[in-house]
Amino acid sequence: MTTPLEWTHQTSAVTERGVQEMRHATQDELTELARTLDILSCDSLAVSYEIKPLSGGRFRFSGELEARVTQACVVTLEPVPEKLSERFEIELVPAPEAEPEDHRGAADGDLEILSAPDFEVIEDGRIEAGVIIFQLVSAALEPYPRKKGAEFDWVDPKIAADPTVVSPFAALAKLKPKT
């Protein structure tokens, strides 16, 4: 997956003490983030994280991100600024071990997706920190941003023009058994 944040680490460069990073997205990265996320703007993104080695080629990727974004209000389309602040801790697993051990060899239909552990896959010896950070920012966005005090008060023009028009839901309400 390609993202606006091309932040990667080679697993071979992670020492037993780990790697600590503090990253700030550049203006070009912020612009591309806003475009990719389909939001009005991404004004800042700062991430501090640590990659620590675990046994068996696994790593723990943990840290905190802070971002300032602006989305469009779902009612008025006016700008709605928002501050994101997220802590994260994710286990990174080499590609051959990515399938959960409990489910190896399970027949189709036997695998329960909801019970799968939370981890990211390491491919070709690269830890794709930018991809993970992009996914975290995307998940942290308010799905229906609404400007304070904005209310949806739309009325169907057919009903507003002719008050004798009956809503289809009114007809369905007549079919409901009375108790």
C-alpha positions as CSV (number, residue, x, y, z in Angstrom):
1,M,0.0,0.0,0.0
2,T,1.3,3.4,-0.9
3,T,0.5,6.4,1.3
4,P,1.6,10.0,1.5
5,L,3.9,9.0,4.4
6,E,6.9,7.1,3.0
7,W,8.3,6.4,6.4
8,T,10.0,3.0,6.6
9,H,12.6,1.2,8.7
10,Q,14.6,-1.9,7.8
11,T,14.3,-4.6,10.4
12,S,18.0,-5.2,10.2
13,A,18.6,-1.6,11.4
14,V,16.6,-2.1,14.6
15,T,19.1,-2.9,17.4
16,E,18.2,-4.8,20.6
17,R,17.7,-1.4,22.2
18,G,15.2,-0.5,19.6
19,V,14.6,2.6,17.5
20,Q,13.0,5.8,18.7
21,E,11.8,8.4,16.3
22,M,10.0,11.8,16.3
23,R,8.5,12.6,13.0
24,H,6.8,15.7,11.7
25,A,5.0,15.6,8.3
26,T,6.3,18.0,5.7
27,Q,4.0,20.5,4.0
28,D,3.9,18.3,0.9
29,E,3.0,15.2,3.0
30,L,0.3,17.2,4.8
31,T,-1.2,18.3,1.5
32,E,-1.1,14.8,0.1
33,L,-2.6,13.4,3.4
34,A,-5.6,15.8,3.1
35,R,-6.1,14.9,-0.5
36,T,-5.9,11.1,0.1
37,L,-8.2,11.3,3.1
38,D,-10.6,13.6,1.2
39,I,-10.6,16.2,4.0
40,L,-10.2,20.0,3.7
41,S,-6.8,20.2,5.2
42,C,-4.2,18.5,7.4
43,D,-2.5,21.3,9.2
44,S,0.0,19.3,11.3
45,L,1.0,15.8,12.1
46,A,3.6,14.9,14.7
47,V,4.4,11.3,15.7
48,S,6.7,9.9,18.3
49,Y,7.2,6.2,18.2
50,E,9.4,3.4,19.3
51,I,10.2,0.1,17.6
52,K,11.4,-2.6,20.0
53,P,12.5,-6.1,18.9
54,L,10.6,-9.1,20.3
55,S,11.4,-12.8,19.9
56,G,11.0,-14.6,16.6
57,G,11.5,-11.7,14.3
58,R,8.6,-9.8,15.8
59,F,8.6,-6.1,16.8
60,R,6.4,-3.9,19.0
61,F,5.6,-0.5,17.3
62,S,4.2,1.9,19.9
63,G,3.9,5.6,20.3
64,E,1.6,8.6,20.1
65,L,0.4,10.8,17.3
66,E,-1.1,14.3,17.3
67,A,-2.6,16.0,14.3
68,R,-4.7,19.0,13.4
69,V,-7.2,18.5,10.6
70,T,-10.1,20.3,9.1
71,Q,-13.1,18.5,7.6
72,A,-16.3,19.7,6.0
73,C,-19.4,19.8,8.2
74,V,-21.9,17.1,6.9
75,V,-24.8,19.6,7.3
76,T,-23.4,23.0,6.2
77,L,-20.1,22.1,4.5
78,E,-18.4,24.7,6.6
79,P,-14.9,23.9,8.0
80,V,-14.8,21.9,11.2
81,P,-11.3,21.9,12.8
82,E,-10.4,18.9,14.9
83,K,-7.4,17.8,17.0
84,L,-6.5,14.2,16.9
85,S,-4.5,12.6,19.7
86,E,-4.0,8.8,19.6
87,R,-1.8,6.4,21.5
88,F,-1.0,3.1,19.7
89,E,0.7,-0.2,20.3
90,I,0.9,-2.7,17.5
91,E,2.7,-6.0,17.1
92,L,4.6,-6.4,13.8
93,V,4.9,-10.0,12.5
94,P,7.0,-11.4,9.7
95,A,4.9,-12.3,6.6
96,P,5.2,-16.2,7.0
97,E,3.9,-15.9,10.6
98,A,1.1,-13.5,9.8
99,E,-1.6,-16.2,9.9
100,P,-2.9,-16.7,13.4
101,E,-1.5,-20.0,14.9
102,D,-4.9,-21.0,16.2
103,H,-6.4,-20.9,12.7
104,R,-3.7,-22.5,10.6
105,G,-5.2,-25.1,8.4
106,A,-8.8,-24.2,9.2
107,A,-11.3,-25.1,6.6
108,D,-13.0,-22.3,4.7
109,G,-15.8,-20.8,6.7
110,D,-14.2,-21.9,10.0
111,L,-12.1,-18.8,10.4
112,E,-13.6,-16.1,12.6
113,I,-12.2,-12.8,11.5
114,L,-13.3,-11.0,14.7
115,S,-11.1,-13.2,16.9
116,A,-7.9,-12.6,14.9
117,P,-5.2,-10.9,16.8
118,D,-4.3,-7.2,16.0
119,F,-1.0,-7.1,14.1
120,E,0.7,-5.7,11.0
121,V,2.8,-7.7,8.6
122,I,6.4,-7.1,7.9
123,E,7.2,-7.7,4.3
124,D,10.7,-7.8,2.7
125,G,12.3,-6.8,6.0
126,R,10.6,-3.4,5.9
127,I,8.5,-1.8,8.7
128,E,6.1,0.5,7.0
129,A,5.6,3.1,9.8
130,G,4.0,5.6,7.4
131,V,1.3,3.1,6.3
132,I,0.5,2.4,9.9
133,I,0.4,6.1,10.9
134,F,-1.8,6.8,7.9
135,Q,-4.3,4.1,8.9
136,L,-4.3,5.4,12.5
137,V,-5.1,9.0,11.3
138,S,-7.8,7.7,9.0
139,A,-9.4,5.7,11.7
140,A,-9.3,8.6,14.2
141,L,-11.2,11.0,11.9
142,E,-14.7,12.0,12.9
143,P,-16.9,10.0,10.4
144,Y,-19.7,12.7,10.4
145,P,-18.1,16.0,11.4
146,R,-20.7,18.6,12.4
147,K,-20.2,22.2,13.1
148,K,-21.5,23.2,16.6
149,G,-25.2,24.2,16.3
150,A,-25.6,22.8,12.8
151,E,-28.9,21.0,12.4
152,F,-30.4,19.1,9.5
153,D,-33.9,20.5,8.9
154,W,-34.6,19.5,5.3
155,V,-38.2,19.0,4.2
156,D,-39.2,17.2,1.0
157,P,-40.3,20.0,-1.4
158,K,-43.3,17.9,-2.6
159,I,-44.6,17.7,1.0
160,A,-43.9,21.4,1.7
161,A,-45.7,22.5,-1.5
162,D,-48.7,20.3,-0.9
163,P,-49.6,19.5,2.7
164,T,-52.2,16.9,1.5
165,V,-49.4,14.7,0.2
166,V,-49.2,11.6,2.4
167,S,-45.8,10.2,3.4
168,P,-45.2,6.6,2.4
169,F,-44.3,6.0,6.0
170,A,-47.7,7.1,7.1
171,A,-49.2,4.4,4.9
172,L,-46.9,1.8,6.4
173,A,-47.9,3.0,9.9
174,K,-51.5,2.1,9.1
175,L,-50.5,-1.5,8.5
176,K,-48.8,-1.9,11.9
177,P,-51.0,-4.0,14.2
178,K,-52.3,-2.0,17.2
179,T,-51.7,-3.5,20.6
